[in-house]
Amino acid sequence: MRLRRDPFRDVISRQLDLFVEDGADLLEECREKFRAYNSADREDREEAYGDFSDAVETATEALAEMRDRFARTLDGDAAEAYEDSFNRAVRKRWPELGLEIENR
């Protein structure tokens, strides 16, 4: 049995590459907040994790907006397939963002 190639793979790859450029500040903030969380003292860890979570949420919202804009150009079934493929690609490329993308 041969697996079908994802028809949205190329467009999603280009979209995520564009996000790396346009959302570089969001991705860098996530990395900075994660480093701060990892190096925080015990009493500061909870606040540092909250800051990291906020950064992840902001980046995920930007990705979800990108996904939703494109999905609106597709019909129902194609839009759903695209959204699933997009979410899978985000989880693979940025696992810390992928956990949130499903909820957007």
A tleap script that builds the chain and sets N, CA, C and O, in Angstrom:
source leaprc.protein.ff14SB
mol = sequence {
  NMET ARG LEU ARG ARG ASP PRO PHE ARG ASP
  VAL ILE SER ARG GLN LEU ASP LEU PHE VAL
  GLU ASP GLY ALA ASP LEU LEU GLU GLU CYS
  ARG GLU LYS PHE ARG ALA TYR ASN SER ALA
  ASP ARG GLU ASP ARG GLU GLU ALA TYR GLY
  ASP PHE SER ASP ALA VAL GLU THR ALA THR
  GLU ALA LEU ALA GLU MET ARG ASP ARG PHE
  ALA ARG THR LEU ASP GLY ASP ALA ALA GLU
  ALA TYR GLU ASP SER PHE ASN ARG ALA VAL
  ARG LYS ARG TRP PRO GLU LEU GLY LEU GLU
  ILE GLU ASN CARG
}
set mol.1.N position { 0.835 -1.180 0.000 }
set mol.1.CA position { 0.000 0.000 0.000 }
set mol.1.C position { 0.883 1.249 0.000 }
set mol.1.O position { 1.823 1.348 0.789 }
set mol.2.N position { 0.586 2.176 -0.865 }
set mol.2.CA position { 1.322 3.443 -0.926 }
set mol.2.C position { 0.568 4.518 -0.178 }
set mol.2.O position { -0.654 4.636 -0.277 }
set mol.3.N position { 1.319 5.296 0.570 }
set mol.3.CA position { 0.708 6.416 1.268 }
set mol.3.C position { 0.538 7.574 0.316 }
set mol.3.O position { 1.386 7.818 -0.542 }
set mol.4.N position { -0.553 8.282 0.469 }
set mol.4.CA position { -0.788 9.470 -0.345 }
set mol.4.C position { 0.088 10.605 0.130 }
set mol.4.O position { 0.330 10.775 1.325 }
set mol.5.N position { 0.550 11.363 -0.814 }
set mol.5.CA position { 1.339 12.554 -0.496 }
set mol.5.C position { 0.389 13.647 -0.031 }
set mol.5.O position { -0.687 13.828 -0.602 }
set mol.6.N position { 0.783 14.363 0.993 }
set mol.6.CA position { -0.029 15.452 1.523 }
set mol.6.C position { -0.082 16.580 0.486 }
set mol.6.O position { 0.958 17.145 0.148 }
set mol.7.N position { -1.258 16.915 -0.020 }
set mol.7.CA position { -1.345 17.948 -1.064 }
set mol.7.C position { -0.984 19.347 -0.557 }
set mol.7.O position { -0.730 20.250 -1.354 }
set mol.8.N position { -0.962 19.522 0.739 }
set mol.8.CA position { -0.667 20.837 1.308 }
set mol.8.C position { 0.766 20.964 1.813 }
set mol.8.O position { 1.158 22.019 2.314 }
set mol.9.N position { 1.542 19.904 1.685 }
set mol.9.CA position { 2.890 19.888 2.245 }
set mol.9.C position { 3.746 21.061 1.771 }
set mol.9.O position { 4.380 21.727 2.590 }
set mol.10.N position { 3.776 21.319 0.489 }
set mol.10.CA position { 4.629 22.385 -0.051 }
set mol.10.C position { 4.177 23.766 0.410 }
set mol.10.O position { 4.998 24.581 0.832 }
set mol.11.N position { 2.876 24.030 0.331 }
set mol.11.CA position { 2.400 25.352 0.733 }
set mol.11.C position { 2.617 25.570 2.233 }
set mol.11.O position { 2.979 26.671 2.648 }
set mol.12.N position { 2.407 24.560 3.031 }
set mol.12.CA position { 2.620 24.687 4.475 }
set mol.12.C position { 4.098 24.894 4.774 }
set mol.12.O position { 4.452 25.698 5.636 }
set mol.13.N position { 4.945 24.185 4.079 }
set mol.13.CA position { 6.385 24.363 4.267 }
set mol.13.C position { 6.788 25.807 3.979 }
set mol.13.O position { 7.555 26.407 4.732 }
set mol.14.N position { 6.267 26.354 2.892 }
set mol.14.CA position { 6.564 27.754 2.552 }
set mol.14.C position { 5.987 28.710 3.598 }
set mol.14.O position { 6.629 29.694 3.966 }
set mol.15.N position { 4.796 28.425 4.066 }
set mol.15.CA position { 4.185 29.280 5.089 }
set mol.15.C position { 5.021 29.275 6.371 }
set mol.15.O position { 5.247 30.326 6.971 }
set mol.16.N position { 5.473 28.109 6.783 }
set mol.16.CA position { 6.256 28.026 8.020 }
set mol.16.C position { 7.631 28.670 7.841 }
set mol.16.O position { 8.167 29.266 8.775 }
set mol.17.N position { 8.195 28.550 6.646 }
set mol.17.CA position { 9.456 29.251 6.372 }
set mol.17.C position { 9.247 30.766 6.439 }
set mol.17.O position { 10.093 31.492 6.961 }
set mol.18.N position { 8.136 31.227 5.919 }
set mol.18.CA position { 7.808 32.653 5.993 }
set mol.18.C position { 7.627 33.086 7.450 }
set mol.18.O position { 8.042 34.179 7.834 }
set mol.19.N position { 7.013 32.236 8.244 }
set mol.19.CA position { 6.829 32.553 9.663 }
set mol.19.C position { 8.174 32.680 10.372 }
set mol.19.O position { 8.333 33.514 11.263 }
set mol.20.N position { 9.137 31.856 9.978 }
set mol.20.CA position { 10.476 31.956 10.565 }
set mol.20.C position { 11.051 33.349 10.331 }
set mol.20.O position { 11.715 33.913 11.202 }
set mol.21.N position { 10.788 33.897 9.146 }
set mol.21.CA position { 11.278 35.248 8.841 }
set mol.21.C position { 10.423 36.314 9.521 }
set mol.21.O position { 10.939 37.164 10.246 }
set mol.22.N position { 9.121 36.261 9.282 }
set mol.22.CA position { 8.225 37.299 9.792 }
set mol.22.C position { 7.996 37.200 11.300 }
set mol.22.O position { 7.771 38.213 11.962 }
set mol.23.N position { 8.053 36.008 11.831 }
set mol.23.CA position { 7.811 35.806 13.259 }
set mol.23.C position { 9.080 35.531 14.038 }
set mol.23.O position { 9.034 34.962 15.129 }
set mol.24.N position { 10.215 35.932 13.481 }
set mol.24.CA position { 11.500 35.655 14.135 }
set mol.24.C position { 11.532 36.193 15.560 }
set mol.24.O position { 12.069 35.547 16.460 }
set mol.25.N position { 10.960 37.371 15.764 }
set mol.25.CA position { 10.950 37.949 17.105 }
set mol.25.C position { 10.107 37.116 18.063 }
set mol.25.O position { 10.455 36.984 19.237 }
set mol.26.N position { 9.004 36.552 17.580 }
set mol.26.CA position { 8.162 35.705 18.427 }
set mol.26.C position { 8.882 34.414 18.799 }
set mol.26.O position { 8.835 33.972 19.947 }
set mol.27.N position { 9.545 33.819 17.821 }
set mol.27.CA position { 10.278 32.578 18.083 }
set mol.27.C position { 11.452 32.829 19.022 }
set mol.27.O position { 11.728 32.018 19.906 }
set mol.28.N position { 12.139 33.946 18.833 }
set mol.28.CA position { 13.261 34.279 19.711 }
set mol.28.C position { 12.768 34.536 21.134 }
set mol.28.O position { 13.418 34.138 22.101 }
set mol.29.N position { 11.638 35.189 21.260 }
set mol.29.CA position { 11.088 35.424 22.600 }
set mol.29.C position { 10.761 34.103 23.291 }
set mol.29.O position { 11.001 33.957 24.489 }
set mol.30.N position { 10.223 33.150 22.556 }
set mol.30.CA position { 9.951 31.827 23.127 }
set mol.30.C position { 11.244 31.185 23.617 }
set mol.30.O position { 11.295 30.639 24.719 }
set mol.31.N position { 12.291 31.253 22.791 }
set mol.31.CA position { 13.581 30.666 23.191 }
set mol.31.C position { 14.139 31.369 24.418 }
set mol.31.O position { 14.633 30.713 25.335 }
set mol.32.N position { 14.068 32.701 24.449 }
set mol.32.CA position { 14.584 33.461 25.595 }
set mol.32.C position { 13.819 33.127 26.870 }
set mol.32.O position { 14.422 32.923 27.924 }
set mol.33.N position { 12.494 33.071 26.776 }
set mol.33.CA position { 11.671 32.778 27.958 }
set mol.33.C position { 11.908 31.351 28.438 }
set mol.33.O position { 11.867 31.084 29.639 }
set mol.34.N position { 12.154 30.435 27.507 }
set mol.34.CA position { 12.428 29.058 27.910 }
set mol.34.C position { 13.782 28.967 28.618 }
set mol.34.O position { 13.918 28.263 29.619 }
set mol.35.N position { 14.779 29.678 28.095 }
set mol.35.CA position { 16.090 29.694 28.763 }
set mol.35.C position { 15.974 30.314 30.153 }
set mol.35.O position { 16.579 29.831 31.110 }
set mol.36.N position { 15.195 31.384 30.254 }
set mol.36.CA position { 15.002 32.035 31.557 }
set mol.36.C position { 14.315 31.086 32.532 }
set mol.36.O position { 14.668 31.035 33.710 }
set mol.37.N position { 13.346 30.344 32.043 }
set mol.37.CA position { 12.662 29.360 32.893 }
set mol.37.C position { 13.639 28.283 33.367 }
set mol.37.O position { 13.661 27.929 34.545 }
set mol.38.N position { 14.432 27.775 32.449 }
set mol.38.CA position { 15.385 26.715 32.808 }
set mol.38.C position { 16.453 27.183 33.790 }
set mol.38.O position { 16.958 26.388 34.583 }
set mol.39.N position { 16.796 28.455 33.742 }
set mol.39.CA position { 17.857 28.944 34.634 }
set mol.39.C position { 17.314 29.659 35.867 }
set mol.39.O position { 18.090 30.149 36.687 }
set mol.40.N position { 16.005 29.724 36.005 }
set mol.40.CA position { 15.405 30.438 37.138 }
set mol.40.C position { 15.615 29.678 38.448 }
set mol.40.O position { 15.644 28.448 38.488 }
set mol.41.N position { 15.760 30.452 39.499 }
set mol.41.CA position { 15.806 29.868 40.831 }
set mol.41.C position { 14.445 29.267 41.163 }
set mol.41.O position { 13.430 29.590 40.545 }
set mol.42.N position { 14.458 28.404 42.132 }
set mol.42.CA position { 13.235 27.706 42.527 }
set mol.42.C position { 12.067 28.666 42.763 }
set mol.42.O position { 10.951 28.405 42.312 }
set mol.43.N position { 12.315 29.759 43.458 }
set mol.43.CA position { 11.225 30.685 43.796 }
set mol.43.C position { 10.749 31.503 42.586 }
set mol.43.O position { 9.661 32.077 42.623 }
set mol.44.N position { 11.540 31.560 41.532 }
set mol.44.CA position { 11.175 32.335 40.343 }
set mol.44.C position { 10.670 31.468 39.186 }
set mol.44.O position { 10.245 31.992 38.156 }
set mol.45.N position { 10.715 30.156 39.356 }
set mol.45.CA position { 10.372 29.251 38.247 }
set mol.45.C position { 8.920 29.373 37.799 }
set mol.45.O position { 8.635 29.341 36.602 }
set mol.46.N position { 8.011 29.510 38.745 }
set mol.46.CA position { 6.599 29.582 38.371 }
set mol.46.C position { 6.326 30.814 37.502 }
set mol.46.O position { 5.645 30.721 36.480 }
set mol.47.N position { 6.852 31.945 37.908 }
set mol.47.CA position { 6.672 33.163 37.120 }
set mol.47.C position { 7.361 33.044 35.766 }
set mol.47.O position { 6.814 33.474 34.750 }
set mol.48.N position { 8.557 32.465 35.747 }
set mol.48.CA position { 9.290 32.297 34.490 }
set mol.48.C position { 8.533 31.367 33.548 }
set mol.48.O position { 8.518 31.587 32.337 }
set mol.49.N position { 7.907 30.332 34.097 }
set mol.49.CA position { 7.119 29.435 33.253 }
set mol.49.C position { 5.898 30.168 32.692 }
set mol.49.O position { 5.535 29.962 31.534 }
set mol.50.N position { 5.274 31.005 33.487 }
set mol.50.CA position { 4.149 31.804 33.015 }
set mol.50.C position { 4.565 32.715 31.868 }
set mol.50.O position { 3.830 32.870 30.893 }
set mol.51.N position { 5.747 33.319 31.988 }
set mol.51.CA position { 6.256 34.173 30.910 }
set mol.51.C position { 6.491 33.355 29.638 }
set mol.51.O position { 6.169 33.802 28.537 }
set mol.52.N position { 7.049 32.166 29.796 }
set mol.52.CA position { 7.272 31.274 28.657 }
set mol.52.C position { 5.938 30.884 28.031 }
set mol.52.O position { 5.804 30.897 26.807 }
set mol.53.N position { 4.961 30.541 28.845 }
set mol.53.CA position { 3.638 30.163 28.333 }
set mol.53.C position { 2.995 31.301 27.560 }
set mol.53.O position { 2.369 31.075 26.524 }
set mol.54.N position { 3.145 32.525 28.058 }
set mol.54.CA position { 2.598 33.693 27.354 }
set mol.54.C position { 3.256 33.871 25.992 }
set mol.54.O position { 2.581 34.182 25.010 }
set mol.55.N position { 4.565 33.675 25.928 }
set mol.55.CA position { 5.285 33.813 24.655 }
set mol.55.C position { 4.836 32.736 23.669 }
set mol.55.O position { 4.646 33.015 22.485 }
set mol.56.N position { 4.668 31.519 24.153 }
set mol.56.CA position { 4.195 30.420 23.305 }
set mol.56.C position { 2.794 30.721 22.788 }
set mol.56.O position { 2.490 30.482 21.619 }
set mol.57.N position { 1.951 31.243 23.659 }
set mol.57.CA position { 0.583 31.567 23.256 }
set mol.57.C position { 0.569 32.639 22.162 }
set mol.57.O position { -0.193 32.532 21.201 }
set mol.58.N position { 1.391 33.651 22.302 }
set mol.58.CA position { 1.460 34.721 21.305 }
set mol.58.C position { 1.932 34.179 19.955 }
set mol.58.O position { 1.345 34.499 18.921 }
set mol.59.N position { 2.977 33.369 19.959 }
set mol.59.CA position { 3.491 32.786 18.715 }
set mol.59.C position { 2.465 31.851 18.092 }
set mol.59.O position { 2.291 31.840 16.874 }
set mol.60.N position { 1.795 31.077 18.915 }
set mol.60.CA position { 0.791 30.143 18.416 }
set mol.60.C position { -0.393 30.882 17.809 }
set mol.60.O position { -0.936 30.454 16.791 }
set mol.61.N position { -0.792 31.977 18.421 }
set mol.61.CA position { -1.882 32.776 17.857 }
set mol.61.C position { -1.516 33.297 16.471 }
set mol.61.O position { -2.352 33.307 15.567 }
set mol.62.N position { -0.274 33.728 16.305 }
set mol.62.CA position { 0.168 34.216 14.993 }
set mol.62.C position { 0.132 33.097 13.956 }
set mol.62.O position { -0.285 33.313 12.818 }
set mol.63.N position { 0.570 31.903 14.350 }
set mol.63.CA position { 0.512 30.762 13.431 }
set mol.63.C position { -0.931 30.396 13.106 }
set mol.63.O position { -1.250 30.103 11.953 }
set mol.64.N position { -1.793 30.409 14.096 }
set mol.64.CA position { -3.205 30.069 13.874 }
set mol.64.C position { -3.871 31.082 12.944 }
set mol.64.O position { -4.703 30.708 12.117 }
set mol.65.N position { -3.515 32.344 13.070 }
set mol.65.CA position { -4.058 33.355 12.157 }
set mol.65.C position { -3.621 33.074 10.727 }
set mol.65.O position { -4.419 33.194 9.797 }
set mol.66.N position { -2.355 32.701 10.545 }
set mol.66.CA position { -1.847 32.360 9.219 }
set mol.66.C position { -2.623 31.172 8.659 }
set mol.66.O position { -3.065 31.190 7.510 }
set mol.67.N position { -2.780 30.151 9.478 }
set mol.67.CA position { -3.501 28.936 9.066 }
set mol.67.C position { -4.946 29.261 8.696 }
set mol.67.O position { -5.445 28.822 7.659 }
set mol.68.N position { -5.606 30.028 9.547 }
set mol.68.CA position { -7.021 30.307 9.338 }
set mol.68.C position { -7.267 31.182 8.112 }
set mol.68.O position { -8.264 31.004 7.412 }
set mol.69.N position { -6.362 32.126 7.849 }
set mol.69.CA position { -6.498 32.964 6.645 }
set mol.69.C position { -6.497 32.091 5.385 }
set mol.69.O position { -7.335 32.255 4.498 }
set mol.70.N position { -5.544 31.167 5.329 }
set mol.70.CA position { -5.466 30.311 4.147 }
set mol.70.C position { -6.641 29.335 4.100 }
set mol.70.O position { -7.191 29.088 3.027 }
set mol.71.N position { -7.025 28.789 5.226 }
set mol.71.CA position { -8.125 27.818 5.266 }
set mol.71.C position { -9.425 28.429 4.754 }
set mol.71.O position { -10.251 27.727 4.172 }
set mol.72.N position { -9.614 29.730 4.964 }
set mol.72.CA position { -10.838 30.388 4.486 }
set mol.72.C position { -10.923 30.429 2.957 }
set mol.72.O position { -11.994 30.687 2.406 }
set mol.73.N position { -9.813 30.180 2.273 }
set mol.73.CA position { -9.832 30.176 0.809 }
set mol.73.C position { -10.213 28.805 0.254 }
set mol.73.O position { -10.344 28.643 -0.959 }
set mol.74.N position { -10.389 27.822 1.128 }
set mol.74.CA position { -10.669 26.449 0.711 }
set mol.74.C position { -12.100 26.055 1.057 }
set mol.74.O position { -12.738 26.674 1.909 }
set mol.75.N position { -12.600 25.006 0.377 }
set mol.75.CA position { -13.924 24.506 0.734 }
set mol.75.C position { -13.830 23.686 2.023 }
set mol.75.O position { -12.731 23.448 2.524 }
set mol.76.N position { -14.942 23.266 2.547 }
set mol.76.CA position { -15.027 22.614 3.853 }
set mol.76.C position { -14.075 21.460 4.090 }
set mol.76.O position { -13.288 21.495 5.036 }
set mol.77.N position { -14.133 20.424 3.239 }
set mol.77.CA position { -13.286 19.249 3.440 }
set mol.77.C position { -11.812 19.578 3.250 }
set mol.77.O position { -10.963 19.120 4.014 }
set mol.78.N position { -11.515 20.374 2.228 }
set mol.78.CA position { -10.120 20.745 1.984 }
set mol.78.C position { -9.589 21.613 3.120 }
set mol.78.O position { -8.435 21.474 3.525 }
set mol.79.N position { -10.425 22.501 3.632 }
set mol.79.CA position { -10.005 23.361 4.733 }
set mol.79.C position { -9.669 22.533 5.970 }
set mol.79.O position { -8.687 22.803 6.661 }
set mol.80.N position { -10.484 21.537 6.237 }
set mol.80.CA position { -10.239 20.670 7.391 }
set mol.80.C position { -8.956 19.860 7.208 }
set mol.80.O position { -8.174 19.722 8.149 }
set mol.81.N position { -8.736 19.330 6.022 }
set mol.81.CA position { -7.514 18.570 5.734 }
set mol.81.C position { -6.284 19.471 5.844 }
set mol.81.O position { -5.255 19.078 6.394 }
set mol.82.N position { -6.412 20.677 5.313 }
set mol.82.CA position { -5.303 21.632 5.402 }
set mol.82.C position { -4.987 21.955 6.857 }
set mol.82.O position { -3.823 21.936 7.256 }
set mol.83.N position { -6.009 22.250 7.650 }
set mol.83.CA position { -5.795 22.590 9.063 }
set mol.83.C position { -5.102 21.445 9.796 }
set mol.83.O position { -4.181 21.680 10.578 }
set mol.84.N position { -5.532 20.222 9.554 }
set mol.84.CA position { -4.887 19.061 10.184 }
set mol.84.C position { -3.421 18.969 9.768 }
set mol.84.O position { -2.551 18.729 10.606 }
set mol.85.N position { -3.147 19.158 8.479 }
set mol.85.CA position { -1.772 19.093 7.979 }
set mol.85.C position { -0.925 20.213 8.559 }
set mol.85.O position { 0.227 19.996 8.935 }
set mol.86.N position { -1.492 21.408 8.631 }
set mol.86.CA position { -0.768 22.554 9.182 }
set mol.86.C position { -0.415 22.298 10.650 }
set mol.86.O position { 0.724 22.511 11.065 }
set mol.87.N position { -1.390 21.845 11.425 }
set mol.87.CA position { -1.151 21.574 12.845 }
set mol.87.C position { -0.085 20.497 13.030 }
set mol.87.O position { 0.768 20.606 13.911 }
set mol.88.N position { -0.135 19.471 12.206 }
set mol.88.CA position { 0.867 18.396 12.277 }
set mol.88.C position { 2.259 18.943 11.969 }
set mol.88.O position { 3.231 18.589 12.635 }
set mol.89.N position { 2.351 19.808 10.955 }
set mol.89.CA position { 3.647 20.390 10.575 }
set mol.89.C position { 4.185 21.293 11.687 }
set mol.89.O position { 5.388 21.299 11.946 }
set mol.90.N position { 3.318 22.046 12.338 }
set mol.90.CA position { 3.751 22.897 13.449 }
set mol.90.C position { 4.244 22.033 14.606 }
set mol.90.O position { 5.286 22.322 15.195 }
set mol.91.N position { 3.502 20.976 14.934 }
set mol.91.CA position { 3.932 20.082 16.026 }
set mol.91.C position { 5.300 19.476 15.736 }
set mol.91.O position { 6.125 19.324 16.637 }
set mol.92.N position { 5.532 19.136 14.485 }
set mol.92.CA position { 6.811 18.528 14.108 }
set mol.92.C position { 7.948 19.548 14.170 }
set mol.92.O position { 9.032 19.238 14.664 }
set mol.93.N position { 7.708 20.758 13.675 }
set mol.93.CA position { 8.765 21.768 13.595 }
set mol.93.C position { 9.020 22.464 14.933 }
set mol.93.O position { 10.168 22.720 15.298 }
set mol.94.N position { 7.948 22.764 15.657 }
set mol.94.CA position { 8.059 23.451 16.955 }
set mol.94.C position { 7.159 22.741 17.961 }
set mol.94.O position { 6.032 23.178 18.196 }
set mol.95.N position { 7.638 21.663 18.551 }
set mol.95.CA position { 6.784 20.907 19.478 }
set mol.95.C position { 6.167 21.769 20.586 }
set mol.95.O position { 5.035 21.526 21.002 }
set mol.96.N position { 6.911 22.772 21.062 }
set mol.96.CA position { 6.375 23.608 22.137 }
set mol.96.C position { 5.193 24.454 21.671 }
set mol.96.O position { 4.348 24.827 22.485 }
set mol.97.N position { 5.120 24.761 20.390 }
set mol.97.CA position { 3.988 25.499 19.839 }
set mol.97.C position { 2.883 24.548 19.393 }
set mol.97.O position { 1.701 24.892 19.419 }
set mol.98.N position { 3.278 23.370 18.993 }
set mol.98.CA position { 2.327 22.392 18.489 }
set mol.98.C position { 1.312 21.941 19.506 }
set mol.98.O position { 0.196 21.565 19.148 }
set mol.99.N position { 1.681 21.972 20.765 }
set mol.99.CA position { 0.729 21.567 21.802 }
set mol.99.C position { -0.432 22.548 21.886 }
set mol.99.O position { -1.552 22.162 22.223 }
set mol.100.N position { -0.171 23.801 21.583 }
set mol.100.CA position { -1.190 24.860 21.668 }
set mol.100.C position { -1.988 25.019 20.384 }
set mol.100.O position { -3.143 25.441 20.434 }
set mol.101.N position { -1.407 24.695 19.238 }
set mol.101.CA position { -2.046 25.003 17.953 }
set mol.101.C position { -3.390 24.279 17.797 }
set mol.101.O position { -4.285 24.788 17.123 }
set mol.102.N position { -3.538 23.134 18.393 }
set mol.102.CA position { -4.790 22.390 18.304 }
set mol.102.C position { -5.946 23.148 18.948 }
set mol.102.O position { -7.099 22.982 18.551 }
set mol.103.N position { -5.639 23.976 19.938 }
set mol.103.CA position { -6.680 24.686 20.681 }
set mol.103.C position { -7.074 26.015 20.053 }
set mol.103.O position { -7.922 26.726 20.592 }
set mol.104.N position { -6.486 26.347 18.951 }
set mol.104.CA position { -6.760 27.632 18.301 }
set mol.104.C position { -7.682 27.467 17.140 }
set mol.104.O position { -8.020 28.447 16.476 }
savepdb mol mol.pdb
quit
